[in-house]
């Protein structure tokens, strides 16, 4: 089924086409990996809605990406609960381990590191979202294990030996 057909099927569940913008954006992002301008325009055209409405949602919600992101988008919550539980130190640790800064993607295209205002999982603070999965009660050790696990999954799929998430000498 084409992206257009999927969007049209999703839109049929709503009485108003504007209500179908978020599901349509999710379908388009899954298809393209991110939502560049021409894709946003295509979504608007398929739904028959104003392009600005599509742009507004795509740029407001952190689950939508208007620029390419790595295979694993690491979204670390930096709201009050997570900050009080150490998210600032985790961000520094992630920047050191991945050798990138917040907002950047690793040269191999595996990881993009971002902070988000709130993931709504304060009971798990500090928490990070990777794809659709939440990982909570994080510390440096758990972050390293998570990165190792993500790399290992990619390596297994490619049939190669995974590299450690920790920089040499750590």
N, C-alpha and C positions, 0 to 999 in steps of 0.2 A: 504494500500500500504506500502510495506517495505521501509526502509531507502534506500536500494540499488535501488529499483525501482524509488523512488523519485529523487535520485541523477542522475540516468541514464536519466530520463525524463528531468531534468533541463539541463544536459549536452548536450542533443540533440538540444537545442536551440543555441548552440555555434559551430562555425566552427572549433575551436581548444579546445581540452579537458582542456588545461591549463587555458583557460578563464573561465572554469566552477568551478574552485577551490573555489572561495568565496561563490557562491550559495550552493555548496556541503557542505562546512563547516557550513553554516547557517542551513542547513537541519540536519546535524549530531548533531550540538549543541542543536537544538530543540528536537531531539530524546533522547539525553543522558544527557542534562543539562550542560555539559561541554565537552571539547575535550582532553581526556587523550591520551597518545601515541598510544595505540592500535586502537583507533578510527581514529586518524590522518592517521595511516598506512592503515586502511581499506578504507578511503576516497581516498587515493592515488591509492590503488589497483583497486578500482571501476573505477576510471577515467583513469587508465593506465598511470599515470604521475609519475615523480620522487618524492619520499617521501620528499626530502628536500624542494621542491616547496610548498608542503602543510604545512610543518613545518614553513617555512618562513612567509607565510601569517597568519597562526594561532597565531604566536608569535609577529607579528608586529602590528596588528590591535587590539585596545582595545575592540572591540565588540566581540572578541573571547576569551574564557576562557579555559586555559589548566589545571586549578585547579577548584575544586568545588566552587561555589559562593552561597550566600544566595538566598532565594526566590526573594528578591528585591536587585538588585545590584545598589547601590547609587554611581553614578560616578559624582563627583563634578569637574567642570572645574577650573583649577588653572592657566590659561593663563593670560596675562596682563590685559585685560579688566575686567575679573572676579575678579582678584586679587585686582585691583584698586577699585572695587565695593564691596569688603568685603569677598571674598571667603575664605581667611585665617581664619577669625573669624568664618565663617560658619563651616569650618572643625573642629575647636576646639569645637564649639557647638555640632556638630554631634558626635564627639568622647566622649563628656561628656554625652550627652543624651543616646547614644547607649552603653556606657561603653566599647567601643572598640577603637583601634587605626586604622589609615589608613592601609588598606591591610588585615584587620581582618574581621571575620564574627561573629555575635552575637551567643551566646551559643544555642539559640533556632532555629538557622538556617534561621531566617527571613531576616537579613540585612548583606550585605557585603559593606564595605565602601572603595571607591577608589577615587583617583584623576586622572584626565586625562588632557593631554596637551591642547586640544582645542576641543570644541564641535561645533564650527562654528556658534554660536548663540550670538555674542557679544552684539546685541541689547537687549538681555534679561538678561544681566549680573547682578548679578552672576547667573549662570545656572547650573542645575544638571540634568543628565539623569537617569531615573529609567526605566529599561526595554527599550521599544521603545519610551517612552514619555519624553519630555523635560519640565522642570519646571524652570521658570525664575523669575527675579526680587525678588530673595529670600532674606529673613532675618530670624532671629531666630523664629519669630512667624509663618511665612509661612512654614518653615521647620517642626516645631512642628505639624502644621495642616496636612502637607503631611504625616508625619510618623503616626499620629493618623488615617488618612484616610486609609493608607495601612494596618495598623494593624486591623482596623475595617473590611475591606474587607475580610481579612483572617479569622477573628473571625466569621463574618456572614456566611462564607462558612462552617466553622466548627461548627456553632451553639453555640458559647460561647461569653461571654461578653468581649469586647476589653479593653485592658489596655491603660493607657495614655502614650504618647510618652515622657512626661516630667518626670525626676527623682523625687522621693519624696521630698517634701519641696519646689519645684519650682513653 
